[in-house]
Amino acid sequence: MKAKEFKEAVIRILNQDIKFEGHVEKVAESITEHRQEKILDWIKECKEGIQRPEPCTNFRNLISFIYKSNDNRIRCILTKEKESYFIELFIDKHKYYDRKRKYLGL
């Protein structure tokens, strides 16, 4: 699926608009459809409360869910306000993920 379709699928799962950060388009275009489906399944699990969030120590009102691919190439951070809405989906490679993680205080 193309990057635009991937983003639309994320919005459909969360049933709300969110911000996309990182190189989402580039990553979505470069990974297999199977990997895209795994990420979408992970997002569903985050929404359903199956995945456990981590508190963002730099932003006390936020929590984040972290996805790490088996081959350590792709990282995702789904950020949510506590007891409220999802805000942002960050998808990128390890180097940029580390920067975002440190920014959030994870």
N, C-alpha and C positions, 0 to 999 in steps of 0.2 A: 504494500500500500504506500502511496505517496505521503510526503510530510503533511500536506494539507488534510488528507483523509485521516492520518494518525491523530492530528490535533483535534479534528472534529470528533473522533472516537473518544478521546479523553474528555472533551466537553460533554459529550453525551453520557458517559459513565458517571461523571461527577454532577451532572445536571445543573451546571453553572459555568459561566465564563471564568477563566483563570488566565494568569500571566504565564507565558512560556519564556524561560531563561536558558542561557547556554546556547549551544549549537544544535538546537532541536531539529531544525530542518536537515542539516547535514547528517546528523546521527540517524534520524529516521530513514533517510534515503539510503544510508550505507549498511544498515542491518537487515537481516532477513525478515520475512513476514512472520516466521515462527518466533523470532526474538521480539518483534513488535507485539505479538499476541501475549507473550510472557509478561511484558511490561504492562500491557493493558489489564491483564489478569491481576497483576500486583496492585494496580491502581484500584481495581474493584475491591480487592481485599482490604486496602487502606480505608476505603469508604465504608465498608461493612464492619470495620473494627476488628478484623482478623489480624492484621499487621499491627505491631506495637510501635507507637511513636516515641521519639526522643525529645526531651525538652530543649529548646534553644536558649542557652544561658545568656546570650547577648540580647535576646528579645523575649522577655518573660511571658508575653501573651501569645507566643507561637510554639507550635510543636511541629516536628518534621518526621517523615517516614523516609527511610533510606533503602535504596535498591542497588545491589551490586551484582553485576553479571558474573556467571561462572568463570569466564575467561578474564575477568578484571579489566575489560576494555571500556565498558559502559557503566556509568553511575547515574542514578536518579535521586533527586530529593523532592519530595512532595510536601509542601509547607501548608500548614493550616493554622488558623486562629483557634485557640482553645475554645471548645464548646461553640464553634461557629463554622464559618465557611473555609473551603480550600482556597488558597491564595495563588500559589505558584507551583509550576512543575519545572524543575531544572534537570536537563539531560545533557551530559557531556562526557568527556574523557577524564581520566584520573586527575591530571594536573589541575584542571579548572574546578573539578569537584572538591579538591582539597581547599582551594581558595574560598569557595562558597561555604563549605563546612566550617571553616575557621571564622568566616564573617558571621554566620549564624550562631556560633558558639557550640557546635556539636562535637 
